[in-house]
């Protein structure tokens, strides 16, 4: 099974962020045909990608998530626009910020809880974001430059939200887009 842990955000904030992405998509200078936009029902905040995991390990992972139940709600701000990939963007995203550093601490606690399982540590730096779309490989340099300009000209979104739960989610890859199924949920 392909799994990840999601920091669950409220629907209103996800809808506002997704709508902002759709507004970017509709702008004339955005090379929308060169971007595979994320469907609304697939919009989420990945706290940690776990990869391929044996199905027999899911209950152990769910138990590890239960260790996060005493943390309490975490206020966040959805704001800055960005891309991953430098001059050749591959992912368009909205960043999440919290002045108190609660989200990185949540990730650290999650990593500590998961260290008790057979999962390998995640060496990648944690960069909290909502993926709006993935740039297609055939995008031209001009289209990539237009995308960078469109992103640079957008003001921060400034949407407040709160993480109230984390969830273990199965991701099934399909030809169109991934399908997600929540396997376990823990209220913070």
Residue, then its C-alpha position, 0 to 999 in steps of 0.5 A: x500500500x502507498x501511504x502518507x500522513x495528512x495534517x487535516x485542514x478545515x474544508x473552508x480553508x481548503x476550498x479557499x486555497x483551491x479556488x485561488x489555484x483555479x483563479x491562477x489557472x484562469x489567468x491569461x498569462x498562466x500556461x494552464x495547458x502545461x499544468x496538471x491541476x490537482x482535483x479539489x477532492x485530492x487537495x491535502x497537506x502531506x505531513x509525511x509521505x511513507x511510500x510503499x508499506x506492507x498492509x500488515x503495518x497499518x495498525x502499528x502506524x495508526x498506533x504511532x499516530x495516536x501518540x499525537x493526540x495530546x498536542x491540541x489544535x494548531x493555527x496556520x496561515x495559507x499564504x505564499x505562492x511558490x514552485x519547486x524546481x527553480x528555473x524549471x518549475x515542476x510543482x506549483x504550490x501554496x505555502x503554509x506558515x505558523x509563527x509559533x513553529x507548531x507544524x514543524x514540531x508536529x512533524x518532529x513528533x510524528x517522526x519520533x512516533x514513527x521511529x518506533x515502527x519499521x519505517x525508514x526516516x525521511x531525509x527530505x526537509x519538511x516544506x509544508x505546502x498545498x500542491x496546486x498542480x504539477x507542470x507537464x514535462x513537455x512545457x516549454x521554457x517560455x511557458x515555464x517563464x510565464x508561470x514563474x511571472x504569474x506566480x511572482x505577481x500574485x499577492x499572498x492568499x492570507x487564509x487562516x486555518x487550524x490543524x485539528x487532526x492527522x490521518x493515515x491515508x492510502x494513495x492508489x495511483x490511477x491513470x487520471x489521478x491518485x485516489x485517497x482513502x483515510x485508514x485512521x484519524x487522530x484528533x489533536 
